[in-house]
Amino acid sequence: MADIQSTAAAAPSVIHRSDYRPPAWLVPDVALDFRLDAAATQVRAKLSVVRNGAHSDPLRLDGDGLMPRMIRVDGVELTADQWSMEAGALVIALPGAAHEVETLVELSPTTNTQLMGLYASGGLLCTQCEAQGFRRITFFPDRPDVLSRYSVRMEADKALYPVLLANGDPVGSGDLEGGRHWAQWNDPFLKPCYLFALVAADLACNADSFTTMSGREVSLGIWVRQADLPRTTHAMKALKDSMAWDERVYGREYDLAVFNIVAVADFNFGAMENKGLNIFNSRYILADPETATDIDFDGVEGVVAHEYFHNWSGNRVTCRDWFQLSLKEGFTVFRDQTFSADMGSPAVKRIDDVRILRAAQFQEDSGPLAHPIRPESYMEISNFYTATIYNKGAEIIRMMHTMLGPERFRAGTDLYFDRHDGQAATCEDFVKAMEDGGQIDLTQFRLWYEQAGTPRVRALLSHDPVSREALLTLSQTVPPTPGQPVKKPMAMPIRVALFDRATDAHHGDETLMLTQAEQTFRFPGFAAQPVLSINRGFSAPVVIESDRSQQDLAFLSAHDDDPFARYEAMQQLMVNVLVGTVAGQAMDDAPVIAAIRDTVADAALDDAFIAEAIRLPSESYIGDQMMMVDPDAIHIARERLQTKIGKTLETVWRDLHARTEANGFSLSSAAKGARKLRNTALNYLTASGAVDADDVAFTQFDRADNMTERQGALSVLANGTGDRREAALDIFYNRYADDPLVLDKWFQTQALSFHLDTLAIVRELGQHKDFTLGNPNRVRSLFGAFAANQWGFHQGNGEGYRMVADIIIALDPLNPQTAARLVPPLGRWRRFGAQRGQAMRAELERILATPGLSKDVIEQVTKSLD
């Protein structure tokens, strides 16, 4: 097997969407029998296989690292000359139309460091099969368009693994000789093998139930270590809220008698939507005020909802091939975003969603890894679990919702689910259902599925005093991306409003459909030129370029009634000053300070929105506004503006910090908003240079009754150099040394800090006794965070690049997926000037020269170098 992997790493093949062909053989029914053991698990699989169409192709069952111990066809064991192995796959020439094929393999979960297939984690055995992990468990046509009914029997040591879970509903269990026991689970619904799941563990259960809209009672279980059971209350509430919301908003009812969730410490993803048995990274299940921030609580709620919603948008209707990944992920992200907005503050949720999109997906769209939400090719499908597939995919669904309205959108989704229930569908199937159900022509809109890149929309507003008309000219361009040098105009909904300066009000919110390279829209009834509020609610995932003045932006930051547009005006005020300062211009920051003062004083605004609006843009976002990024100049400009705001409004920050102190923890929107604003005020107070700032921060850290305020204060202190910094970090570590999820925060806080020695600190933490390459969360919390720290990562003479490259090389043999996710920051080498760019490129070349490199990393590095 090692030779096969080396060959594959040297020249990985490219899979093209245009090459799709239906499966040669279908597998209607699967019976799996597991003899579970951490060191040596035996898997017996019985497949009913049916020839799909008129052809003479042999049966090809994918495998990865497997060797058959036994092969039977229709009860007769095959001899060695009746089967062969081709690139890891088992190939059997079969006559006729239908057979029963039985195989036996042996696995070692303990040595499976890739965390794909069946692996061991903290004393439990669990699976991860998406995208192509099932082939590491047994021989099977591992593709999403082969749908099967599964019957699963498990046998294990009862003392070690008293809990045996799988997909579907339990149908039997019992004890065996020698202290072993068994359990049988059947899933009556057709599903692809990537949705298969199994867990064997010693876990405790938070048990509850939910009554569906048709009156059926569903048993719910969240399975965790006994000590973690108190931290599952929030996740259970999120699950029940999700089930009720999906019935109310989409009419989708849960279909099995049981729904289980298992929390796992070692997991490559956030969670997995396996039918009836969701397996979660523990960071998205465990939460209490002592150990989880408000962001963590929101993350638990959103990810639990996301995976539950997949029961319909991903499981009952799955994707035909992996090029259609956004069919399930983009749609389901949109569903979880709107759910979370309904559960909390829609305005703040929208701001959060757009911030994530811009930070991750806009960068992806502007770099060498840009791809459409329906890619045309890939080397390794794991590399396409990207912000483009998920977040931009959700924005495409949101635009459909905007164009159709809630009722027609619901008609379209109803039609989609009815048409394709139990099928493996395509993105085109979804769009066609929206066309037919929503009664709309989406021909041009389909370009969003085909073209990569973030469109740039130029908005020019003029005024004709004679006709009393305002004229808005919109022009669009889609920048070239790899393989797509020339783009066609897209169809996009752009929500606008024109404000009358005399009345501080607008004449109505309109959604304009921009479909051409340039269009002009006329608005009557304006005696003077109005102020343009554009892309309200972020109605289209585009970059808006306009000639709005700082005066216009200040006006909108005070008067715009669309929360996102008001936030955007404030942010643009800041960006203009910061970008101008980096460019060497003398910028007037007075409008920014005045806008912040007025926003804080506006009693009509809630604390959460104020905290979002007055926060300075991140250094990476500022860099995204420039053709060439200068991390040092950006850092200096942002620090100076933050200091100016801190000093000028020091009294405001002290008052805010005192006003938002709470007497007890609550997850109400008001309480969460107050904590967010308190941390923002502390940041500005510290930036002011006030002599007692460290004392104020340390007092908040020491007295906090929740992780949001404790970590907020720790983050402020971690930027400094005084005794308070060291004391706080030591206290935090000693308090949470036995809690891996909280210890991740300790690593991450230091990796993201603006300490002068961040690079050396991260290098030292990489040698810490609690750092391990074996846990993806720990790797992401240290080196993933450091690579996202624009100033820290790009410090010095390229030492940060070398350090991250070393980690990629060391991690790749253990966990290629996690290693590949560390490559993109190096791939942006063209944006950081000649010296830095050459150093980053050299590290990419060094990685590529590593013998035996995985397909995951080869694809990311090769595309980054092209």
C-alpha positions in Angstrom: 0.0 0.0 0.0 2.9 2.4 0.7 4.0 2.1 -2.9 0.6 2.9 -4.2 0.4 6.0 -2.0 3.8 7.2 -3.1 2.8 6.8 -6.8 -0.4 8.7 -6.2 1.4 11.5 -4.3 3.9 11.9 -7.2 1.2 12.4 -9.9 -2.3 12.7 -8.5 -5.0 12.4 -11.1 -7.5 15.2 -11.8 -11.2 14.3 -11.5 -13.4 16.3 -13.9 -17.1 17.0 -13.5 -17.6 16.5 -17.2 -16.5 12.9 -16.8 -19.4 11.9 -14.6 -21.0 8.6 -15.5 -23.7 6.8 -13.5 -22.5 3.9 -11.3 -21.9 0.6 -13.2 -23.3 -1.3 -10.2 -25.9 -0.4 -7.6 -26.0 -1.7 -4.0 -29.6 -1.7 -2.8 -28.9 -3.4 0.5 -25.8 -3.6 2.8 -25.4 -5.8 5.9 -22.3 -5.0 8.0 -21.0 -7.0 10.9 -18.3 -5.5 13.1 -16.2 -7.4 15.6 -14.9 -4.2 17.3 -11.4 -3.9 18.9 -9.1 -0.9 19.1 -6.2 -2.8 17.8 -7.8 -5.2 15.3 -11.5 -4.8 14.1 -13.0 -7.3 11.7 -15.6 -6.0 9.3 -17.7 -8.5 7.3 -19.8 -6.9 4.6 -22.6 -8.4 2.6 -23.6 -6.4 -0.5 -26.5 -7.1 -2.7 -25.2 -5.7 -6.0 -27.3 -5.0 -9.2 -25.9 -4.2 -12.6 -27.0 -0.7 -13.6 -27.8 -0.8 -17.3 -26.5 -2.8 -20.3 -22.8 -3.1 -20.0 -20.1 -5.7 -19.2 -18.1 -3.7 -16.6 -16.7 -5.7 -13.7 -17.8 -4.8 -10.1 -15.3 -2.3 -8.7 -15.3 -1.8 -4.9 -13.2 1.1 -3.7 -10.7 0.5 -0.9 -8.0 2.5 0.9 -5.4 0.5 2.8 -7.6 -2.6 2.8 -6.7 -6.2 1.9 -9.5 -8.8 1.7 -9.2 -11.8 4.0 -12.1 -13.5 2.3 -14.3 -12.9 -0.7 -17.5 -14.7 -1.5 -20.0 -14.3 -4.4 -23.4 -15.9 -3.9 -22.0 -17.9 -1.0 -19.0 -19.3 -2.9 -15.5 -18.2 -1.8 -13.4 -16.9 -4.7 -10.0 -18.1 -5.5 -7.1 -15.7 -6.0 -7.4 -15.7 -9.8 -11.1 -14.6 -9.6 -10.4 -11.1 -8.3 -7.7 -8.5 -8.5 -6.6 -5.2 -6.8 -6.3 -2.1 -8.8 -5.1 1.1 -7.1 -6.5 -0.1 -3.8 -9.9 -1.2 -5.3 -11.2 -4.7 -5.3 -12.3 -5.7 -8.9 -14.5 -8.8 -9.6 -15.7 -9.8 -13.0 -19.4 -10.9 -12.5 -21.8 -12.4 -15.0 -25.5 -11.7 -15.0 -27.5 -8.9 -13.3 -27.4 -9.4 -9.6 -25.3 -11.1 -6.9 -24.5 -11.1 -3.2 -20.9 -10.2 -2.5 -19.3 -10.8 0.9 -15.9 -9.6 2.0 -14.0 -9.7 5.3 -11.3 -7.2 6.2 -9.4 -6.2 9.3 -8.7 -2.7 10.5 -6.6 -1.0 13.2 -8.5 2.0 14.6 -5.7 2.8 17.0 -3.2 3.5 14.3 -5.6 5.5 12.1 -4.2 9.0 12.6 -6.0 10.4 9.5 -9.3 10.4 11.5 -11.0 9.1 8.4 -12.8 5.7 8.4 -12.9 3.9 11.7 -10.6 5.3 14.3 -9.9 5.5 18.1 -10.3 8.7 20.0 -10.0 9.0 23.8 -11.1 5.4 24.5 -14.0 5.4 22.0 -14.3 4.0 18.5 -16.0 6.1 15.9 -16.2 6.8 12.2 -15.9 9.7 9.8 -16.8 8.8 6.2 -17.4 12.0 4.3 -16.1 12.4 1.7 -14.3 9.1 1.0 -13.7 7.5 4.4 -16.0 4.5 4.0 -13.5 2.9 1.6 -11.2 2.8 4.7 -13.7 0.6 6.5 -14.8 -1.9 3.8 -14.8 -2.4 0.1 -17.6 -0.5 -1.5 -18.5 1.8 -4.5 -17.6 4.9 -2.5 -19.6 7.5 -4.3 -22.6 9.5 -3.2 -24.9 8.3 -6.0 -24.9 4.7 -4.7 -27.8 4.7 -2.3 -28.4 1.7 0.1 -30.4 0.5 3.0 -28.1 -0.5 5.9 -28.3 -3.2 8.5 -25.5 -3.0 11.1 -24.5 -5.5 13.8 -21.7 -4.6 16.3 -20.0 -6.8 18.8 -17.6 -5.5 21.4 -16.2 -5.9 24.9 -19.0 -4.6 27.1 -16.7 -3.2 29.8 -14.8 -1.1 27.3 -17.6 -0.2 25.0 -21.0 -0.5 26.8 -22.6 1.9 24.3 -23.0 0.7 20.7 -24.6 3.1 18.3 -25.2 3.3 14.5 -27.5 4.9 11.9 -31.2 4.4 12.0 -33.2 2.7 14.8 -32.1 0.0 17.3 -33.7 -3.4 16.6 -31.9 -5.7 19.0 -29.1 -6.2 21.6 -27.8 -8.8 24.0 -24.9 -10.2 26.0 -22.4 -12.7 24.7 -19.9 -15.0 26.3 -16.5 -13.6 27.5 -17.9 -10.3 28.6 -18.9 -9.2 25.2 -22.2 -7.9 23.9 -23.9 -7.0 20.6 -26.3 -4.5 19.1 -28.2 -4.3 15.9 -29.3 -1.1 14.1 -31.3 -0.8 10.9 -31.7 2.3 8.7 -34.8 2.0 6.5 -33.9 5.1 4.4 -31.7 5.0 1.4 -28.4 6.7 2.0 -24.9 7.0 0.4 -22.0 5.4 2.3 -20.5 8.8 3.3 -23.4 9.0 5.8 -22.6 5.8 7.5 -21.7 6.1 11.2 -20.8 3.9 14.1 -19.8 4.6 17.7 -18.6 2.2 20.4 -17.8 3.9 23.7 -18.3 4.2 27.4 -20.4 7.4 27.4 -23.2 9.0 29.4 -26.4 10.3 27.7 -28.4 13.4 28.1 -31.7 11.9 27.1 -34.8 13.9 26.1 -37.6 13.6 23.5 -39.3 15.6 20.9 -42.9 15.3 19.6 -43.2 16.0 15.9 -45.9 17.9 14.2 -47.6 14.6 13.3 -47.6 13.5 16.9 -44.7 11.0 16.8 -42.3 10.9 19.8 -38.6 10.9 18.9 -36.0 9.8 21.5 -33.1 12.2 21.6 -29.7 11.5 23.1 -26.5 13.5 23.4 -23.6 11.1 24.3 -20.5 12.4 26.1 -18.1 11.5 28.8 -19.8 11.4 32.2 -17.9 14.5 33.4 -19.1 16.5 30.4 -22.8 15.7 30.8 -23.7 19.0 32.5 -22.2 20.9 29.5 -24.8 19.4 27.0 -27.9 21.4 28.1 -27.4 24.1 25.6 -26.9 21.6 22.7 -30.0 19.7 23.6 -32.0 23.0 23.6 -30.5 23.9 20.2 -31.5 20.5 18.8 -35.1 20.7 20.0 -35.3 24.3 18.7 -34.0 23.2 15.4 -36.5 20.4 15.0 -39.4 22.8 15.8 -38.0 25.5 13.5 -37.6 23.1 10.5 -41.2 22.0 10.9 -42.4 25.6 11.1 -40.4 27.2 8.4 -39.8 24.4 5.9 -42.5 21.8 6.8 -39.8 19.2 7.4 -40.5 16.5 10.0 -37.9 14.1 11.4 -38.4 10.6 10.1 -36.7 8.1 12.5 -37.7 7.1 16.1 -34.2 8.0 17.4 -31.8 10.9 17.0 -28.4 10.7 18.6 -25.4 13.0 18.8 -21.9 11.9 20.0 -19.2 14.3 21.0 -15.6 13.3 19.9 -12.4 15.0 21.0 -10.4 14.2 17.8 -12.3 15.3 14.7 -11.2 16.9 11.4 -14.4 18.8 10.9 -17.0 20.7 13.1 -19.5 17.9 12.9 -21.0 15.2 10.6 -24.7 14.8 9.6 -24.7 10.9 9.5 -28.3 9.8 9.3 -29.8 9.6 12.8 -26.3 9.6 14.4 -24.5 12.9 14.2 -20.9 12.8 15.3 -19.6 16.1 16.5 -16.3 17.7 17.3 -16.8 18.2 21.1 -16.2 22.0 20.8 -19.6 22.2 19.1 -21.4 20.3 21.8 -19.9 21.2 25.2 -20.7 24.6 26.6 -21.3 26.2 30.0 -20.5 29.8 31.2 -17.3 28.7 32.9 -15.7 27.2 29.8 -17.5 28.6 26.8 -17.7 32.1 25.3 -20.8 33.6 23.9 -19.3 32.8 20.4 -19.0 29.2 21.5 -22.6 29.1 22.6 -23.7 30.5 19.3 -21.4 28.0 17.5 -23.0 25.1 19.3 -26.5 26.3 18.4 -25.6 27.0 14.8 -23.7 23.7 14.2 -26.3 21.5 15.9 -28.9 23.2 13.7 -26.8 22.8 10.6 -26.3 19.1 11.1 -29.9 18.5 12.0 -31.2 20.4 8.9 -29.0 18.1 6.8 -31.5 15.4 7.5 -33.5 16.8 4.6 -31.0 19.0 2.8 -28.3 16.5 2.4 -29.6 13.1 3.6 -33.1 12.6 2.3 -31.9 14.5 -0.8 -28.2 14.0 -1.3 -25.7 15.1 -3.9 -25.1 13.1 -7.1 -21.3 13.6 -7.1 -18.9 15.7 -5.1 -19.0 18.6 -7.6 -22.5 19.2 -6.3 -21.3 19.6 -2.7 -22.8 23.1 -2.4 -26.2 21.6 -3.1 -26.3 20.3 0.4 -23.8 22.6 2.2 -24.7 26.0 0.7 -28.4 25.4 1.2 -27.9 24.1 4.7 -25.7 26.9 5.8 -28.4 29.3 4.6 -30.9 27.4 6.7 -28.7 27.4 9.8 -28.0 31.1 9.3 -31.6 32.1 9.2 -32.4 29.8 12.1 -29.7 31.5 14.2 -31.0 34.9 13.2 -34.5 33.9 14.4 -33.1 32.7 17.7 -31.1 35.9 18.4 -30.4 39.2 16.7 -31.0 39.1 12.9 -28.9 42.3 12.5 -25.9 41.1 14.4 -26.1 37.6 12.9 -26.0 39.1 9.4 -23.0 41.2 10.3 -21.2 38.1 11.6 -22.0 36.1 8.5 -20.7 38.7 6.2 -17.6 39.2 8.3 -16.8 35.5 7.9 -17.6 35.6 4.2 -15.2 38.5 3.6 -12.4 37.1 5.8 -12.4 33.6 4.3 -14.3 33.4 1.1 -13.4 36.8 -0.5 -9.7 36.0 0.1 -10.3 32.6 -1.5 -11.9 34.2 -4.5 -9.1 36.6 -5.0 -6.3 34.0 -4.8 -4.9 31.0 -6.6 -7.4 28.6 -5.0 -10.5 30.4 -6.4 -13.2 28.1 -7.7 -16.9 28.2 -8.5 -19.4 26.9 -5.9 -19.8 24.0 -8.3 -16.2 23.2 -9.2 -15.2 21.7 -12.6 -12.3 19.6 -11.3 -10.3 18.5 -8.3 -7.5 16.2 -7.2 -8.7 15.6 -3.7 -12.3 16.3 -2.8 -11.4 17.1 0.9 -9.8 20.3 -0.4 -13.2 21.5 -1.6 -14.8 21.8 1.9 -14.2 25.5 1.5 -15.7 28.9 2.3 -16.8 29.1 -1.3 -18.8 25.9 -1.2 -20.3 26.7 2.2 -20.5 30.5 2.7 -20.7 31.8 -0.8 -23.1 28.8 -1.6 -25.3 30.1 1.2 -25.3 33.6 -0.3 -26.4 32.2 -3.7 -29.4 30.6 -1.9 -30.0 33.9 0.0 -30.2 35.8 -3.3 -32.8 33.4 -4.6 -34.8 34.0 -1.4 -34.5 37.7 -1.9 -35.6 37.5 -5.6 -38.5 35.1 -4.9 -39.7 36.3 -1.5 -40.5 33.9 1.4 -43.7 32.3 0.0 -42.4 31.5 -3.5 -39.1 30.4 -2.0 -40.9 28.0 0.2 -42.9 26.7 -2.8 -39.6 26.1 -4.5 -38.0 24.2 -1.6 -41.2 22.1 -1.2 -41.0 21.1 -4.8 -37.3 20.3 -4.5 -37.8 18.0 -1.6 -40.9 16.3 -3.1 -39.2 15.8 -6.5 -35.9 14.4 -5.2 -36.7 12.7 -1.9 -34.5 9.5 -1.8 -32.4 10.6 -4.7 -28.9 11.9 -5.4 -29.5 15.3 -7.0 -27.5 18.1 -8.6 -27.3 21.9 -8.2 -29.3 22.1 -11.5 -32.1 20.1 -9.9 -32.3 22.6 -7.1 -32.3 25.6 -9.4 -34.9 24.0 -11.6 -37.2 23.4 -8.6 -36.8 27.0 -7.6 -37.7 28.1 -11.1 -40.8 25.9 -11.3 -41.9 26.4 -7.7 -41.1 30.1 -7.6 -42.2 30.9 -11.1 -39.0 32.7 -12.1 -36.4 32.4 -14.9 -33.0 31.8 -13.4 -31.1 31.2 -16.7 -28.6 34.0 -16.2 -28.5 33.4 -12.4 -27.0 30.0 -13.0 -23.7 31.8 -13.8 -23.1 32.0 -10.0 -22.6 28.2 -10.1 -20.2 28.4 -13.0 -18.0 31.5 -12.4 -15.5 32.0 -9.6 -14.5 35.4 -8.3 -16.2 38.1 -6.3 -18.0 40.6 -8.6 -17.2 44.3 -8.1 -20.1 46.7 -8.5 -19.3 50.3 -9.2 -22.1 52.7 -8.1 -22.2 56.3 -9.4 -25.1 58.5 -8.2 -25.9 61.8 -10.0 -28.7 64.3 -9.7 -30.7 66.3 -12.3 -32.1 69.4 -10.6 -34.4 70.1 -13.6 -36.2 66.8 -13.7 -35.7 66.3 -9.9 -34.4 62.8 -10.6 -31.5 60.9 -9.0 -29.7 58.6 -11.5 -27.9 55.5 -10.2 -25.5 53.9 -12.6 -24.4 50.4 -11.6 -21.6 48.6 -13.5 -20.2 45.2 -12.7 -17.0 43.3 -13.4 -15.9 39.8 -12.3 -12.1 39.6 -12.0 -10.2 36.9 -13.8 -9.6 33.7 -11.7 -7.5 30.6 -12.5 -8.9 29.0 -15.7 -11.5 31.7 -16.1 -9.9 34.9 -17.6 -13.1 36.3 -19.1 -16.4 36.5 -17.2 -20.0 37.2 -18.2 -22.2 39.7 -16.4 -24.1 38.1 -13.4 -27.7 38.5 -12.3 -27.8 39.9 -8.8 -30.3 41.6 -6.5 -29.0 45.0 -5.2 -31.1 46.5 -2.4 -30.9 50.3 -2.3 -32.5 53.3 -0.6 -31.9 57.0 -1.3 -31.9 59.3 1.7 -33.1 62.9 1.6 -30.7 64.9 3.7 -33.4 67.4 4.6 -35.6 64.8 6.3 -33.0 62.1 7.3 -35.4 59.6 5.7 -35.5 57.6 2.5 -38.2 57.2 -0.2 -38.4 53.5 0.2 -36.3 50.4 0.0 -36.0 48.9 -3.5 -34.4 45.7 -4.9 -32.7 46.4 -8.3 -31.9 43.5 -10.5 -28.5 44.1 -12.0 -28.1 41.8 -15.1 -26.0 43.8 -17.5 -22.4 45.1 -17.5 -23.9 48.6 -16.9 -27.4 49.8 -16.1 -28.8 53.1 -15.0 -31.8 53.4 -12.7 -33.9 56.6 -12.3 -35.5 57.8 -9.0 -37.9 60.7 -9.2 -38.8 63.2 -6.5 -35.5 64.5 -5.2 -34.9 68.3 -5.0 -31.3 67.7 -4.1 -28.8 64.9 -4.5 -29.7 62.1 -2.0 -27.4 59.9 0.0 -27.0 56.3 -1.4 -27.5 53.3 0.9 -26.6 50.3 -1.2 -26.4 46.5 -0.9 -28.6 46.8 2.1 -28.7 43.6 4.1 -25.7 42.6 2.0 -28.3 41.4 -0.6 -25.5 40.3 -3.0 -22.0 38.9 -2.2 -20.1 41.6 -4.1 -17.7 44.4 -3.4 -19.3 47.8 -3.7 -17.2 50.6 -5.1 -18.8 54.0 -4.8 -17.9 57.7 -4.7 -19.7 58.3 -1.4 -17.9 60.9 0.7 -16.9 60.6 4.3 -19.7 63.0 5.0 -22.2 60.7 3.3 -20.9 57.7 5.2 -21.1 59.7 8.5 -24.7 60.5 7.6 -25.6 56.9 7.0 -23.8 55.7 10.1 -26.2 58.0 12.0 -29.4 57.6 10.1 -29.6 54.4 8.0 -32.5 52.3 9.1 -31.0 49.1 7.6 -28.7 47.7 10.4 -26.2 46.1 8.0 -26.0 49.2 5.9 -25.5 51.4 9.0 -22.7 49.1 10.2 -21.2 49.1 6.7 -21.1 52.9 6.6 -19.3 53.0 9.9 -16.8 50.4 8.8 -16.2 52.1 5.5 -15.5 55.4 7.3 -12.7 53.6 9.2 -11.4 51.7 6.2 -11.0 54.9 4.2 -9.0 56.5 6.9 -6.8 53.4 7.5 -6.2 52.7 3.8 -5.3 56.4 3.2 -3.0 56.4 6.1 -1.1 53.3 4.9 -0.8 55.0 1.5 0.9 58.0 3.2 -2.0 60.4 3.0 -2.8 62.8 5.7 -6.3 61.6 6.8 -8.8 63.3 9.0 -9.9 60.8 11.6 -12.3 63.2 13.3 -15.4 61.9 11.5 -14.6 58.4 12.7 -14.3 59.4 16.3 -17.5 61.5 16.1 -19.4 58.6 14.5 -18.2 56.3 17.2 -19.2 58.8 19.9 -22.7 59.3 18.4 -23.2 55.5 17.9 -22.4 54.8 21.5 -24.8 57.5 22.7 -27.7 56.4 20.5 -30.2 54.9 23.0 -32.2 53.2 20.3 -29.3 50.8 19.5 -28.7 47.6 21.3 -25.3 46.9 22.8 -24.4 44.1 20.5 -24.9 46.2 17.4 -22.9 49.1 18.9 -20.0 46.8 19.7 -20.0 45.5 16.1 -20.3 49.0 14.6 -17.5 50.7 16.6 -15.0 47.8 16.3 -12.1 48.6 13.9 -11.8 46.4 10.8 -9.3 43.6 11.1 -5.8 44.0 9.7 -6.4 41.3 7.2 -9.6 43.0 6.0 -7.7 46.3 5.6 -5.1 44.4 3.6 -7.8 43.0 1.3 -8.6 46.5 0.2 -5.1 46.9 -1.3 -3.4 45.6 -4.3 -0.2 45.0 -2.3 -0.3 44.3 1.4 2.1 45.9 3.8 1.5 44.2 7.1 3.7 46.5 9.1 2.2 49.7 7.8 -1.3 48.3 8.3 -0.5 47.3 11.9 0.9 50.7 12.7 -2.0 52.6 11.1 -4.6 50.5 12.9 -2.8 50.7 16.3 -2.5 54.5 16.0 -6.2 55.0 15.1 -7.2 52.6 17.9 -5.0 54.6 20.3 -6.5 57.9 19.2 -10.0 56.6 19.6 -9.1 55.2 23.0 -7.5 58.4 24.3 -10.1 60.8 22.9 -13.0 58.8 24.2 -11.4 57.4 27.4 -14.2 58.6 29.6 -16.7 56.9 27.3 -14.9 53.6 27.5 -14.7 53.8 31.3 -18.4 54.5 31.6 -19.3 51.8 29.1 -17.1 49.2 30.9 -18.8 50.0 34.2 -22.3 50.1 32.8 -22.1 46.7 31.2 -20.8 44.9 34.3 -23.4 42.2 35.1 -24.4 40.7 38.4 -25.1 37.2 37.0 -24.7 35.2 33.8 -27.5 35.0 31.3 -27.7 34.0 27.6 -30.3 36.6 26.8 -29.6 38.8 23.8 -29.2 41.8 26.1 -26.7 40.1 28.4 -24.6 38.8 25.4 -24.7 42.2 23.9 -23.5 43.8 27.1 -20.6 41.4 27.4 -19.6 42.1 23.8 -19.7 45.8 24.3 -17.8 45.5 27.6 -14.9 43.7 25.9 -14.9 46.3 23.2 -14.7 49.1 25.7 -11.8 47.3 27.5 -9.9 47.1 24.2 -10.2 50.8 23.6 -9.4 51.7 27.2 -6.3 49.6 27.0 -5.3 51.2 23.7 -5.6 54.6 25.3 -2.5 53.9 27.3 -4.2 54.7 30.6 -1.9 53.9 33.4 -4.5 51.7 35.1 -5.6 49.9 32.0 -3.8 46.6 32.8 -5.3 46.7 36.3 -8.8 47.2 34.9 -8.2 44.3 32.5 -6.8 42.0 35.2 -9.7 42.8 37.5 -12.2 41.8 34.8 -10.2 38.7 34.2 -10.0 37.8 37.9 -13.7 38.5 38.8 -15.4 37.3 35.6 -18.1 34.7 36.1 -18.1 33.7 32.5 -15.5 32.8 29.8 -16.6 35.6 27.5 -15.3 38.3 29.8 -12.4 36.2 31.1 -11.0 35.4 27.7 -11.8 38.9 26.5 -9.6 40.3 29.3 -6.9 37.7 28.7 -6.7 38.6 25.0 -6.1 42.3 26.0 -3.4 41.3 28.5 -1.8 38.9 26.1 -0.9 41.8 23.8 1.1 43.5 26.5 4.5 42.8 28.1 3.9 43.4 31.8 3.6 41.2 34.9 -0.2 41.1 34.5 0.2 39.3 31.2 2.3 36.5 32.6 0.1 36.2 35.7 -3.1 36.0 33.8 -1.7 33.4 31.3 -0.4 31.2 34.2 -3.7 31.5 36.1 -5.7 30.6 33.0 -3.5 27.6 32.2 -3.5 26.2 35.8 -7.3 26.6 36.0 -8.1 24.8 32.8 -5.1 22.5 32.2 -7.3 19.5 32.3 -9.9 20.8 29.9 -8.7 20.4 26.3 -11.3 22.8 24.7 -10.4 25.6 27.1 -6.7 25.0 26.7 -7.2 25.5 23.0 -8.2 29.0 23.9 -5.0 29.5 25.8 -2.9 28.5 22.8 -5.1 30.5 20.4 -5.1 33.7 22.4 -1.3 33.8 22.4 -1.1 32.9 18.7 -3.4 35.8 17.8 -1.8 38.4 20.0 0.0 41.5 18.9 2.9 40.8 21.3 6.2 41.9 19.9 7.5 38.3 20.3 4.5 36.4 19.0 6.6 34.4 16.6 8.9 33.2 19.3 6.0 32.5 21.7 4.3 30.4 19.1 7.5 28.5 18.4 7.9 27.8 22.1 4.2 26.7 22.4 4.8 24.2 19.6 7.2 22.4 22.0 4.8 22.7 25.0 3.9 19.4 26.7 0.2 20.0 25.9 0.7 20.6 22.2 0.1 17.6 19.9 -0.2 17.1 16.2 -2.6 14.3 16.9 -5.5 16.6 17.7 -6.8 18.9 14.9 -8.3 21.4 17.3 -5.0 21.9 19.0 -3.2 22.3 15.6 -5.7 24.9 14.5 -5.7 26.7 17.8 -2.0 27.3 17.6 -0.6 27.2 14.0 -3.9 27.9 12.2 -4.5 30.9 14.4 -0.9 32.1 14.0 -1.2 31.9 10.2 -4.3 34.1 10.4 -2.5 36.7 12.5 -1.4 38.9 9.6 1.1 41.0 11.5 2.6 38.1 13.4 2.7 35.6 10.5 4.5 38.1 8.3 7.0 39.4 10.9 10.7 39.2 10.4 12.6 37.4 7.7 10.2 34.6 6.9 10.6 32.6 10.1 6.9 32.4 10.5 6.5 30.9 7.0 9.2 28.3 7.7 7.6 27.4 11.0 4.1 26.8 9.4 5.7 24.9 6.5 7.5 22.7 8.9 4.3 21.9 10.6 2.6 21.1 7.3 5.4 18.7 6.4 5.3 17.0 9.8 1.5 16.8 10.0 0.9 15.5 6.4 1.8 11.8 7.0 -0.5 11.8 10.1 -3.5 13.9 9.0 -3.4 15.2 5.4 -6.7 17.0 5.6 -5.6 19.2 8.5 -2.2 19.7 7.0 -3.7 20.9 3.7 -5.8 23.5 5.5 -2.6 25.3 6.7 -1.4 25.9 3.1 -3.7 28.8 1.9 -2.0 31.6 4.0 1.3 30.8 2.2 -0.6 30.7 -1.1 -1.3 34.4 -1.0 2.4 35.2 -1.7 1.7 37.4 -4.7 0.0 40.0 -2.4 2.8 40.6 0.0 5.7 42.3 -1.9 8.8 40.8 -3.5 10.8 39.9 -0.4 7.9 38.3 1.6 6.5 36.8 -1.6 9.7 35.1 -2.5 10.1 33.7 1.0 6.5 32.3 1.0 6.9 30.8 -2.4 10.2 29.2 -1.4 8.4 27.4 1.5 5.7 26.2 -0.8 8.4 24.8 -3.1 10.1 23.1 -0.1 6.8 21.5 0.9 6.2 20.2 -2.6 9.6 18.7 -2.7 8.8 16.5 0.3 8.8 12.8 -0.6 5.5 10.9 -0.2 3.4 14.1 0.0 -0.4 13.5 0.2 -2.8 14.4 -2.6 -4.5 16.9 -0.2 -1.3 19.0 0.2 0.0 18.5 -3.3 -3.2 20.0 -4.8 -3.2 23.0 -2.4 0.5 23.7 -3.0 0.5 23.2 -6.7 -2.4 25.5 -7.3 -0.8 28.1 -5.0 2.3 28.0 -7.0 0.7 28.2 -10.5 
